């Protein structure tokens, strides 16, 4: 394939860290597709809590991801990944039609269970049923959804399973049952890919993204203060290490140690 210029893409910036990739699984799905197709791209980080004017001019709905194709900005991760598959079919990431719906209900089931405050509303069981259906599929057709070949359905599901594992583990102390071995192996396989390592958000920002907004902002403020204090401490240590200590003080300190011994 001939070299192509980097594609312009807009993705969510991390809350409180405008230079870091944020916690949008749909932005990551687009980036995973670009990485797996070995296509270059240049990211524009967008603060969705304070959307800049230039962003609203190209995305009146204020949503990410966005992908620039022939001077036109394309929205919706499904449309973007389909466009990339059509224009750059090698390597192919097409999902066989018979596998297109595999795992498609896991994310909405996860969101419903995460936000549920009623233990008897069956939302947990609904999520377990969807995960077990995925496990059964992987047992018969794995290790990926399309046997040995990674496809678009995997790249859509990978960020969602990442969010599920982190958010439910932190906010509900819930983990995927150990007996769903094929799901666990599948997640390890996906998360170990170079494309995933390059495009994943930090765990802290995933957690913050699923917290209620007021609590999330408070956590990020505390984290920012802690980081600033840590930087200040390192700066003071560095300054003191470079400072010259008077000779008399050095001898006095040594004498005091001898007397105390």
C-alpha positions in Angstrom: 0.0 0.0 0.0 1.3 3.4 -0.9 2.2 5.8 1.9 -0.7 8.0 3.1 -0.7 11.2 5.0 -1.8 11.0 8.6 -5.5 11.1 9.0 -6.9 13.8 11.3 -9.1 12.4 14.1 -10.9 13.9 17.1 -11.0 11.9 20.3 -12.0 12.5 23.9 -9.4 14.0 26.1 -8.9 12.6 29.6 -10.7 14.7 32.3 -8.2 16.9 34.0 -5.4 15.8 31.6 -6.0 17.5 28.2 -3.0 15.8 26.6 -4.0 12.3 27.5 -6.4 10.0 25.7 -9.7 9.9 27.4 -12.1 7.0 28.4 -14.3 6.8 25.3 -14.6 3.2 24.1 -15.9 4.4 20.7 -12.8 6.6 20.1 -10.6 3.6 21.0 -12.5 1.4 18.6 -11.6 3.8 15.7 -8.0 4.1 16.9 -7.7 0.3 17.1 -8.9 0.0 13.5 -6.4 2.5 12.3 -3.6 0.7 14.2 -4.6 -2.7 13.0 -4.6 -1.4 9.4 -1.3 0.3 9.9 -2.7 3.7 8.9 -1.1 6.8 10.3 -3.2 9.4 12.2 -2.9 12.6 14.1 -5.1 13.0 17.2 -6.9 16.2 18.2 -7.8 15.9 21.9 -11.2 17.3 22.8 -12.3 18.4 26.2 -16.0 17.3 26.2 -16.7 19.2 29.4 -15.8 22.4 27.7 -16.0 21.9 24.0 -14.0 24.4 22.0 -15.6 26.5 19.3 -13.6 24.8 16.4 -14.9 21.4 17.5 -18.5 22.5 17.6 -18.1 23.9 14.1 -17.2 20.5 12.7 -19.4 18.5 15.1 -22.5 20.4 16.0 -23.7 17.5 18.1 -20.4 17.7 20.1 -19.7 14.0 19.8 -16.5 12.0 19.3 -15.0 10.2 17.5 -14.6 12.2 14.3 -12.5 11.1 11.3 -11.6 13.5 8.4 -12.0 11.9 5.0 -11.4 14.0 1.8 -12.1 17.3 3.7 -15.3 15.9 5.2 -15.6 15.0 8.9 -17.2 11.6 9.5 -18.9 10.8 12.8 -20.0 7.6 14.5 -17.4 4.8 15.1 -19.4 2.3 13.0 -19.5 4.6 10.0 -15.8 5.4 10.4 -14.6 1.8 10.7 -16.8 0.8 7.7 -15.3 3.6 5.6 -11.8 2.5 6.5 -12.6 -1.1 5.6 -13.9 0.0 2.2 -11.1 2.3 1.4 -8.3 0.2 2.9 -9.4 -3.4 2.7 -5.9 -4.9 3.4 -5.6 -6.2 6.0 -9.3 -7.1 6.1 -11.1 -6.6 9.4 -14.5 -7.5 8.0 -16.7 -9.5 10.4 -18.6 -12.4 8.8 -22.3 -11.6 8.8 -23.1 -14.7 10.9 -20.8 -13.3 13.7 -21.8 -9.7 13.5 -24.0 -9.8 16.6 -21.7 -11.8 18.8 -21.2 -9.9 22.1 -23.3 -6.9 20.9 -25.5 -6.9 24.0 -22.7 -7.0 26.6 -22.0 -3.3 26.8 -25.7 -2.2 27.4 -26.0 -5.0 29.9 -22.9 -3.9 31.7 -24.1 -0.3 31.8 -27.5 -1.3 33.2 -25.9 -3.5 35.9 -23.3 -0.8 36.8 -26.0 1.8 37.4 -28.4 -0.5 39.1 -29.1 0.0 42.8 -31.6 -2.8 43.0 -30.0 -6.2 43.7 -33.2 -8.0 42.6 -33.7 -6.4 39.2 -31.9 -9.2 37.3 -29.4 -6.9 35.7 -26.5 -8.9 37.0 -28.0 -12.1 35.6 -28.6 -10.5 32.2 -24.9 -9.5 32.0 -23.8 -13.0 33.1 -26.1 -14.5 30.4 -24.4 -12.3 27.7 -20.9 -13.2 28.9 -21.7 -16.9 29.0 -23.1 -16.7 25.4 -19.7 -15.1 24.4 -17.9 -17.8 26.2 -19.8 -20.5 24.4 -19.1 -18.8 21.0 -15.4 -18.5 21.8 -15.2 -22.1 22.9 -16.6 -23.2 19.5 -15.0 -20.6 17.2 -12.2 -18.9 19.2 -9.8 -17.6 20.1 -11.2 -14.5 18.4 -14.8 -14.0 17.3 -13.8 -15.0 13.8 -11.6 -18.0 14.7 -7.9 -17.1 14.4 -8.5 -13.8 12.6 -9.1 -10.6 14.5 -12.1 -8.6 13.1 -14.1 -5.5 13.6 -16.3 -7.2 16.1 -13.3 -7.9 18.3 -12.1 -4.3 18.0 -15.5 -3.0 19.0 -15.8 -5.4 22.0 -12.2 -5.0 23.4 -12.6 -1.4 24.8 -16.0 -2.3 26.2 -14.7 -5.4 28.1 -11.8 -3.2 29.3 -14.3 -0.7 30.8 -16.4 -3.5 32.2 -13.5 -5.1 34.0 -12.2 -1.9 35.5 -15.5 -0.2 36.4 -17.3 -3.2 37.9 -14.2 -4.2 39.7 -13.7 -0.8 41.3 -17.3 0.4 41.8 -19.0 -2.9 42.6 -16.2 -5.2 43.6 -17.5 -7.6 40.8 -15.4 -9.8 38.5 -16.2 -12.0 35.6 -16.7 -15.6 36.9 -13.6 -17.7 36.7 -15.4 -20.5 34.9 -15.8 -18.3 31.9 -12.3 -19.3 30.9 -12.7 -18.5 27.2 -13.8 -15.0 27.9 -10.8 -14.5 30.2 -8.4 -15.8 27.6 -10.0 -13.7 25.0 -9.6 -10.5 27.1 -5.9 -11.3 27.7 -5.4 -11.8 24.0 -7.0 -8.5 23.1 -5.4 -6.5 25.8 -1.9 -7.8 25.0 -2.0 -6.6 21.3 0.2 -3.6 20.5 -2.7 -1.8 19.0 -4.6 -2.0 22.4 -1.6 -0.9 24.4 -1.1 2.2 22.3 -4.8 3.3 22.4 -6.1 2.4 25.9 -6.9 5.0 28.5 -5.5 4.8 32.0 -7.5 2.8 34.6 -7.9 6.0 36.7 -9.6 7.8 33.9 -11.9 4.9 33.1 -13.0 4.8 36.7 -13.5 8.6 36.8 -15.5 8.4 33.6 -18.1 6.0 35.3 -18.3 7.9 38.6 -21.1 10.4 39.1 -19.9 13.7 37.6 -19.4 15.6 40.9 -17.5 12.7 42.5 -15.4 12.2 39.4 -14.4 15.9 39.3 -13.5 15.8 43.0 -11.3 12.7 42.5 -9.5 14.3 39.6 -8.9 17.5 41.6 -7.4 15.5 44.5 -5.3 13.5 42.0 -4.0 16.8 40.5 -3.2 18.2 43.9 -1.3 15.1 44.8 0.7 15.2 41.6 1.5 18.8 42.1 2.7 18.1 45.7 4.8 15.2 44.5 6.4 17.4 41.8 7.1 20.1 44.5 8.7 17.5 46.8 10.9 16.2 44.0 11.9 19.8 43.2 12.8 20.5 46.8 14.9 17.3 47.1 16.7 18.2 43.9 17.4 21.7 45.1 18.7 20.5 48.5 20.9 17.9 46.8 22.6 20.6 44.8 23.0 23.1 47.6 26.4 23.5 49.3 26.3 22.7 53.0 28.8 24.9 55.1 31.8 23.0 56.3 31.1 23.8 59.9 27.7 22.3 59.7 29.1 19.1 58.2 31.6 18.7 61.1 28.9 19.7 63.6 26.6 17.0 62.3 29.4 14.4 62.4 30.3 15.3 66.0 26.7 15.0 67.1 26.4 11.5 65.6 29.6 10.5 67.5 28.2 11.9 70.8 24.9 10.1 70.3 26.5 6.8 69.4 
